[in-house]
Amino acid sequence: MDANQITRNDTPKSIFNPLREDFTVSYLDENNKPRDYTIRSMEIETFPTYLADHIIKHLITAVQDERSLNLTNTKLIEEIRKEIEVNGL
C-alpha cells in the first residue's frame, strides 16, 4: 500500500435509529457522488464502520434535536452514542 493511501475500516457496524422518523444522510461514494443512506425509524441497519461512524455523527445530532438536548453536553452525547451503536450483531 502506498503511504499516501488512506485505509478505511470496512468491518461491519450496526446502528439503531431511535428517532420517530426515518433518518437519511448523504455520503460521497468512490466516484465522489453523493449517495443517500436511510435507516428506518426504530430499525437496525449494518454498514461498514467508516460509513457507520459518519452516520452515527449525524444521527446523534438528529436525536439531540428531536429531544431538545444540549448540543455541547458530552455526557449526553455519549449516552446517545451507546443507544445508537449496536454491539454483538
N, CA, C and O atoms as a GROMACS GRO file, in nm:
protein
  356
    1MET      N    1   0.084  -0.117   0.000
    1MET     CA    2   0.000   0.000   0.000
    1MET      C    3   0.088   0.124   0.000
    1MET      O    4   0.188   0.130   0.072
    2ASP      N    5   0.053   0.220  -0.079
    2ASP     CA    6   0.124   0.347  -0.088
    2ASP      C    7   0.104   0.425   0.042
    2ASP      O    8  -0.004   0.420   0.101
    3ALA      N    9   0.205   0.496   0.086
    3ALA     CA   10   0.199   0.571   0.211
    3ALA      C   11   0.093   0.680   0.208
    3ALA      O   12   0.045   0.722   0.313
    4ASN      N   13   0.056   0.726   0.089
    4ASN     CA   14  -0.045   0.830   0.077
    4ASN      C   15  -0.188   0.777   0.078
    4ASN      O   16  -0.283   0.855   0.089
    5GLN      N   17  -0.204   0.646   0.066
    5GLN     CA   18  -0.338   0.590   0.067
    5GLN      C   19  -0.394   0.587   0.209
    5GLN      O   20  -0.322   0.560   0.305
    6ILE      N   21  -0.522   0.615   0.217
    6ILE     CA   22  -0.589   0.610   0.346
    6ILE      C   23  -0.664   0.478   0.355
    6ILE      O   24  -0.741   0.442   0.265
    7THR      N   25  -0.640   0.406   0.462
    7THR     CA   26  -0.713   0.281   0.480
    7THR      C   27  -0.845   0.314   0.548
    7THR      O   28  -0.853   0.403   0.632
    8ARG      N   29  -0.948   0.241   0.510
    8ARG     CA   30  -1.077   0.261   0.573
    8ARG      C   31  -1.122   0.130   0.636
    8ARG      O   32  -1.090   0.022   0.587
    9ASN      N   33  -1.195   0.142   0.741
    9ASN     CA   34  -1.239   0.026   0.815
    9ASN      C   35  -1.371  -0.024   0.756
    9ASN      O   36  -1.475   0.040   0.769
   10ASP      N   37  -1.365  -0.141   0.690
   10ASP     CA   38  -1.483  -0.200   0.629
   10ASP      C   39  -1.554  -0.299   0.721
   10ASP      O   40  -1.652  -0.362   0.680
   11THR      N   41  -1.506  -0.314   0.844
   11THR     CA   42  -1.568  -0.405   0.939
   11THR      C   43  -1.714  -0.364   0.960
   11THR      O   44  -1.741  -0.245   0.976
   12PRO      N   45  -1.807  -0.458   0.959
   12PRO     CA   46  -1.949  -0.422   0.977
   12PRO      C   47  -1.976  -0.363   1.114
   12PRO      O   48  -1.922  -0.408   1.215
   13LYS      N   49  -2.061  -0.261   1.116
   13LYS     CA   50  -2.105  -0.198   1.241
   13LYS      C   51  -2.255  -0.172   1.228
   13LYS      O   52  -2.301  -0.119   1.127
   14SER      N   53  -2.330  -0.210   1.331
   14SER     CA   54  -2.476  -0.194   1.327
   14SER      C   55  -2.518  -0.068   1.403
   14SER      O   56  -2.458  -0.031   1.504
   15ILE      N   57  -2.622  -0.005   1.351
   15ILE     CA   58  -2.673   0.121   1.405
   15ILE      C   59  -2.823   0.108   1.426
   15ILE      O   60  -2.895   0.056   1.340
   16PHE      N   61  -2.871   0.158   1.541
   16PHE     CA   62  -3.014   0.164   1.571
   16PHE      C   63  -3.061   0.308   1.556
   16PHE      O   64  -2.996   0.401   1.604
   17ASN      N   65  -3.174   0.326   1.489
   17ASN     CA   66  -3.233   0.459   1.474
   17ASN      C   67  -3.345   0.475   1.577
   17ASN      O   68  -3.453   0.419   1.558
   18PRO      N   69  -3.321   0.551   1.685
   18PRO     CA   70  -3.423   0.570   1.788
   18PRO      C   71  -3.524   0.681   1.758
   18PRO      O   72  -3.613   0.708   1.839
   19LEU      N   73  -3.510   0.745   1.643
   19LEU     CA   74  -3.598   0.857   1.609
   19LEU      C   75  -3.739   0.809   1.574
   19LEU      O   76  -3.760   0.692   1.541
   20ARG      N   77  -3.834   0.902   1.580
   20ARG     CA   78  -3.972   0.870   1.541
   20ARG      C   79  -3.989   0.869   1.391
   20ARG      O   80  -4.092   0.826   1.340
   21GLU      N   81  -3.888   0.915   1.319
   21GLU     CA   82  -3.893   0.921   1.172
   21GLU      C   83  -3.772   0.849   1.114
   21GLU      O   84  -3.671   0.828   1.182
   22ASP      N   85  -3.783   0.811   0.987
   22ASP     CA   86  -3.669   0.755   0.917
   22ASP      C   87  -3.558   0.859   0.914
   22ASP      O   88  -3.585   0.979   0.913
   23PHE      N   89  -3.433   0.813   0.913
   23PHE     CA   90  -3.318   0.904   0.912
   23PHE      C   91  -3.238   0.879   0.786
   23PHE      O   92  -3.199   0.766   0.756
   24THR      N   93  -3.212   0.986   0.711
   24THR     CA   94  -3.136   0.977   0.586
   24THR      C   95  -3.017   1.071   0.593
   24THR      O   96  -3.029   1.186   0.636
   25VAL      N   97  -2.902   1.021   0.551
   25VAL     CA   98  -2.781   1.102   0.546
   25VAL      C   99  -2.711   1.072   0.414
   25VAL      O  100  -2.722   0.962   0.361
   26SER      N  101  -2.638   1.170   0.362
   26SER     CA  102  -2.563   1.152   0.237
   26SER      C  103  -2.416   1.128   0.267
   26SER      O  104  -2.361   1.178   0.365
   27TYR      N  105  -2.354   1.051   0.180
   27TYR     CA  106  -2.210   1.024   0.190
   27TYR      C  107  -2.157   1.012   0.048
   27TYR      O  108  -2.221   0.951  -0.038
   28LEU      N  109  -2.041   1.070   0.023
   28LEU     CA  110  -1.983   1.064  -0.111
   28LEU      C  111  -1.930   0.924  -0.139
   28LEU      O  112  -1.854   0.869  -0.060
   29ASP      N  113  -1.970   0.868  -0.254
   29ASP     CA  114  -1.923   0.734  -0.290
   29ASP      C  115  -1.784   0.742  -0.353
   29ASP      O  116  -1.723   0.849  -0.357
   30GLU      N  117  -1.734   0.628  -0.401
   30GLU     CA  118  -1.598   0.623  -0.455
   30GLU      C  119  -1.581   0.709  -0.581
   30GLU      O  120  -1.468   0.739  -0.620
   31ASN      N  121  -1.693   0.750  -0.644
   31ASN     CA  122  -1.688   0.839  -0.760
   31ASN      C  123  -1.715   0.984  -0.722
   31ASN      O  124  -1.738   1.068  -0.809
   32ASN      N  125  -1.710   1.012  -0.592
   32ASN     CA  126  -1.732   1.146  -0.539
   32ASN      C  127  -1.873   1.198  -0.567
   32ASN      O  128  -1.893   1.319  -0.582
   33LYS      N  129  -1.969   1.108  -0.574
   33LYS     CA  130  -2.109   1.143  -0.594
   33LYS      C  131  -2.185   1.116  -0.464
   33LYS      O  132  -2.164   1.012  -0.402
   34PRO      N  133  -2.273   1.208  -0.423
   34PRO     CA  134  -2.348   1.185  -0.300
   34PRO      C  135  -2.446   1.068  -0.315
   34PRO      O  136  -2.515   1.055  -0.416
   35ARG      N  137  -2.448   0.986  -0.212
   35ARG     CA  138  -2.542   0.873  -0.209
   35ARG      C  139  -2.615   0.880  -0.075
   35ARG      O  140  -2.553   0.900   0.030
   36ASP      N  141  -2.746   0.863  -0.079
   36ASP     CA  142  -2.826   0.866   0.043
   36ASP      C  143  -2.833   0.728   0.107
   36ASP      O  144  -2.845   0.626   0.039
   37TYR      N  145  -2.824   0.727   0.239
   37TYR     CA  146  -2.839   0.606   0.320
   37TYR      C  147  -2.950   0.634   0.421
   37TYR      O  148  -2.948   0.736   0.488
   38THR      N  149  -3.045   0.542   0.431
   38THR     CA  150  -3.160   0.561   0.519
   38THR      C  151  -3.170   0.447   0.619
   38THR      O  152  -3.153   0.330   0.585
   39ILE      N  153  -3.197   0.484   0.744
   39ILE     CA  154  -3.228   0.386   0.847
   39ILE      C  155  -3.372   0.418   0.891
   39ILE      O  156  -3.401   0.528   0.937
   40ARG      N  157  -3.458   0.321   0.876
   40ARG     CA  158  -3.597   0.342   0.914
   40ARG      C  159  -3.610   0.360   1.064
   40ARG      O  160  -3.529   0.309   1.141
   41SER      N  161  -3.713   0.431   1.103
   41SER     CA  162  -3.740   0.455   1.245
   41SER      C  163  -3.748   0.324   1.322
   41SER      O  164  -3.816   0.230   1.282
   42MET      N  165  -3.676   0.321   1.436
   42MET     CA  166  -3.677   0.207   1.527
   42MET      C  167  -3.624   0.078   1.463
   42MET      O  168  -3.659  -0.032   1.506
   43GLU      N  169  -3.539   0.092   1.362
   43GLU     CA  170  -3.480  -0.023   1.293
   43GLU      C  171  -3.328  -0.023   1.314
   43GLU      O  172  -3.269   0.078   1.352
   44ILE      N  173  -3.268  -0.138   1.288
   44ILE     CA  174  -3.123  -0.156   1.293
   44ILE      C  175  -3.074  -0.185   1.153
   44ILE      O  176  -3.131  -0.268   1.082
   45GLU      N  177  -2.967  -0.117   1.113
   45GLU     CA  178  -2.902  -0.140   0.984
   45GLU      C  179  -2.752  -0.158   1.007
   45GLU      O  180  -2.697  -0.105   1.104
   46THR      N  181  -2.688  -0.230   0.920
   46THR     CA  182  -2.545  -0.255   0.931
   46THR      C  183  -2.474  -0.194   0.811
   46THR      O  184  -2.517  -0.208   0.696
   47PHE      N  185  -2.363  -0.126   0.840
   47PHE     CA  186  -2.283  -0.059   0.738
   47PHE      C  187  -2.136  -0.086   0.768
   47PHE      O  188  -2.102  -0.127   0.878
   48PRO      N  189  -2.047  -0.062   0.669
   48PRO     CA  190  -1.904  -0.066   0.700
   48PRO      C  191  -1.875   0.042   0.806
   48PRO      O  192  -1.939   0.147   0.807
   49THR      N  193  -1.780   0.016   0.893
   49THR     CA  194  -1.751   0.107   1.004
   49THR      C  195  -1.724   0.250   0.958
   49THR      O  196  -1.771   0.344   1.020
   50TYR      N  197  -1.648   0.267   0.850
   50TYR     CA  198  -1.617   0.403   0.804
   50TYR      C  199  -1.745   0.480   0.772
   50TYR      O  200  -1.753   0.600   0.797
   51LEU      N  201  -1.845   0.413   0.717
   51LEU     CA  202  -1.973   0.477   0.684
   51LEU      C  203  -2.060   0.489   0.809
   51LEU      O  204  -2.125   0.591   0.831
   52ALA      N  205  -2.062   0.384   0.890
   52ALA     CA  206  -2.142   0.387   1.014
   52ALA      C  207  -2.099   0.502   1.104
   52ALA      O  208  -2.185   0.569   1.162
   53ASP      N  209  -1.971   0.527   1.116
   53ASP     CA  210  -1.922   0.637   1.201
   53ASP      C  211  -1.972   0.772   1.150
   53ASP      O  212  -2.005   0.860   1.230
   54HIS      N  213  -1.977   0.788   1.019
   54HIS     CA  214  -2.029   0.912   0.960
   54HIS      C  215  -2.179   0.925   0.991
   54HIS      O  216  -2.225   1.032   1.030
   55ILE      N  217  -2.253   0.817   0.974
   55ILE     CA  218  -2.397   0.819   1.000
   55ILE      C  219  -2.424   0.847   1.148
   55ILE      O  220  -2.511   0.928   1.181
   56ILE      N  221  -2.349   0.782   1.236
   56ILE     CA  222  -2.368   0.799   1.380
   56ILE      C  223  -2.350   0.946   1.420
   56ILE      O  224  -2.428   0.999   1.499
   57LYS      N  225  -2.248   1.010   1.366
   57LYS     CA  226  -2.222   1.151   1.398
   57LYS      C  227  -2.346   1.236   1.368
   57LYS      O  228  -2.385   1.320   1.450
   58HIS      N  229  -2.407   1.215   1.254
   58HIS     CA  230  -2.524   1.294   1.215
   58HIS      C  231  -2.651   1.248   1.287
   58HIS      O  232  -2.738   1.329   1.317
   59LEU      N  233  -2.660   1.119   1.315
   59LEU     CA  234  -2.776   1.067   1.387
   59LEU      C  235  -2.779   1.118   1.531
   59LEU      O  236  -2.886   1.147   1.584
   60ILE      N  237  -2.663   1.129   1.594
   60ILE     CA  238  -2.655   1.186   1.729
   60ILE      C  239  -2.713   1.328   1.729
   60ILE      O  240  -2.791   1.363   1.818
   61THR      N  241  -2.675   1.407   1.632
   61THR     CA  242  -2.727   1.544   1.623
   61THR      C  243  -2.878   1.544   1.604
   61THR      O  244  -2.949   1.625   1.664
   62ALA      N  245  -2.929   1.454   1.519
   62ALA     CA  246  -3.073   1.446   1.495
   62ALA      C  247  -3.149   1.406   1.623
   62ALA      O  248  -3.257   1.458   1.650
   63VAL      N  249  -3.091   1.314   1.700
   63VAL     CA  250  -3.153   1.272   1.826
   63VAL      C  251  -3.154   1.389   1.924
   63VAL      O  252  -3.254   1.414   1.991
   64GLN      N  253  -3.043   1.461   1.933
   64GLN     CA  254  -3.035   1.577   2.021
   64GLN      C  255  -3.142   1.680   1.982
   64GLN      O  256  -3.208   1.737   2.068
   65ASP      N  257  -3.157   1.703   1.852
   65ASP     CA  258  -3.257   1.800   1.805
   65ASP      C  259  -3.398   1.753   1.840
   65ASP      O  260  -3.479   1.832   1.889
   66GLU      N  261  -3.427   1.626   1.813
   66GLU     CA  262  -3.562   1.574   1.840
   66GLU      C  263  -3.597   1.581   1.988
   66GLU      O  264  -3.711   1.608   2.024
   67ARG      N  265  -3.498   1.558   2.072
   67ARG     CA  266  -3.521   1.556   2.218
   67ARG      C  267  -3.491   1.691   2.284
   67ARG      O  268  -3.502   1.704   2.406
   68SER      N  269  -3.455   1.791   2.204
   68SER     CA  270  -3.422   1.926   2.254
   68SER      C  271  -3.316   1.920   2.365
   68SER      O  272  -3.332   1.980   2.471
   69LEU      N  273  -3.208   1.847   2.337
   69LEU     CA  274  -3.099   1.831   2.432
   69LEU      C  275  -2.986   1.928   2.404
   69LEU      O  276  -2.973   1.979   2.292
   70ASN      N  277  -2.905   1.954   2.505
   70ASN     CA  278  -2.789   2.041   2.495
   70ASN      C  279  -2.687   1.980   2.398
   70ASN      O  280  -2.640   1.869   2.420
   71LEU      N  281  -2.654   2.052   2.294
   71LEU     CA  282  -2.564   2.003   2.190
   71LEU      C  283  -2.418   1.996   2.234
   71LEU      O  284  -2.335   1.940   2.162
   72THR      N  285  -2.384   2.053   2.349
   72THR     CA  286  -2.245   2.054   2.394
   72THR      C  287  -2.220   1.963   2.514
   72THR      O  288  -2.107   1.954   2.561
   73ASN      N  289  -2.321   1.898   2.565
   73ASN     CA  290  -2.309   1.812   2.681
   73ASN      C  291  -2.249   1.677   2.640
   73ASN      O  292  -2.319   1.594   2.583
   74THR      N  293  -2.120   1.657   2.668
   74THR     CA  294  -2.052   1.536   2.622
   74THR      C  295  -2.107   1.409   2.686
   74THR      O  296  -2.106   1.303   2.624
   75LYS      N  297  -2.156   1.419   2.809
   75LYS     CA  298  -2.216   1.301   2.874
   75LYS      C  299  -2.342   1.256   2.798
   75LYS      O  300  -2.361   1.137   2.775
   76LEU      N  301  -2.426   1.352   2.761
   76LEU     CA  302  -2.546   1.319   2.684
   76LEU      C  303  -2.510   1.262   2.547
   76LEU      O  304  -2.574   1.169   2.499
   77ILE      N  305  -2.409   1.318   2.485
   77ILE     CA  306  -2.365   1.269   2.354
   77ILE      C  307  -2.323   1.123   2.364
   77ILE      O  308  -2.359   1.042   2.279
   78GLU      N  309  -2.247   1.089   2.467
   78GLU     CA  310  -2.202   0.950   2.485
   78GLU      C  311  -2.319   0.857   2.516
   78GLU      O  312  -2.319   0.742   2.473
   79GLU      N  313  -2.418   0.904   2.590
   79GLU     CA  314  -2.536   0.823   2.619
   79GLU      C  315  -2.614   0.794   2.491
   79GLU      O  316  -2.661   0.683   2.470
   80ILE      N  317  -2.627   0.894   2.405
   80ILE     CA  318  -2.695   0.875   2.277
   80ILE      C  319  -2.614   0.778   2.190
   80ILE      O  320  -2.672   0.690   2.126
   81ARG      N  321  -2.481   0.793   2.188
   81ARG     CA  322  -2.396   0.703   2.110
   81ARG      C  323  -2.418   0.558   2.154
   81ARG      O  324  -2.427   0.469   2.070
   82LYS      N  325  -2.425   0.535   2.285
   82LYS     CA  326  -2.447   0.399   2.336
   82LYS      C  327  -2.583   0.345   2.294
   82LYS      O  328  -2.598   0.225   2.270
   83GLU      N  329  -2.681   0.432   2.286
   83GLU     CA  330  -2.815   0.393   2.242
   83GLU      C  331  -2.817   0.356   2.094
   83GLU      O  332  -2.890   0.266   2.052
   84ILE      N  333  -2.735   0.426   2.015
   84ILE     CA  334  -2.735   0.408   1.870
   84ILE      C  335  -2.648   0.291   1.826
   84ILE      O  336  -2.688   0.212   1.740
   85GLU      N  337  -2.528   0.278   1.884
   85GLU     CA  338  -2.436   0.173   1.842
   85GLU      C  339  -2.483   0.039   1.897
   85GLU      O  340  -2.506   0.024   2.017
   86VAL      N  341  -2.498  -0.057   1.808
   86VAL     CA  342  -2.546  -0.189   1.846
   86VAL      C  343  -2.427  -0.283   1.854
   86VAL      O  344  -2.357  -0.301   1.754
   87ASN      N  345  -2.403  -0.341   1.969
   87ASN     CA  346  -2.291  -0.433   1.986
   87ASN      C  347  -2.338  -0.576   1.971
   87ASN      O  348  -2.450  -0.610   2.008
   88GLY      N  349  -2.252  -0.660   1.917
   88GLY     CA  350  -2.279  -0.802   1.912
   88GLY      C  351  -2.361  -0.850   1.794
   88GLY      O  352  -2.403  -0.966   1.793
   89LEU      N  353  -2.385  -0.767   1.694
   89LEU     CA  354  -2.457  -0.812   1.574
   89LEU      C  355  -2.360  -0.839   1.462
   89LEU      O  356  -2.400  -0.878   1.353
   0.00000   0.00000   0.00000
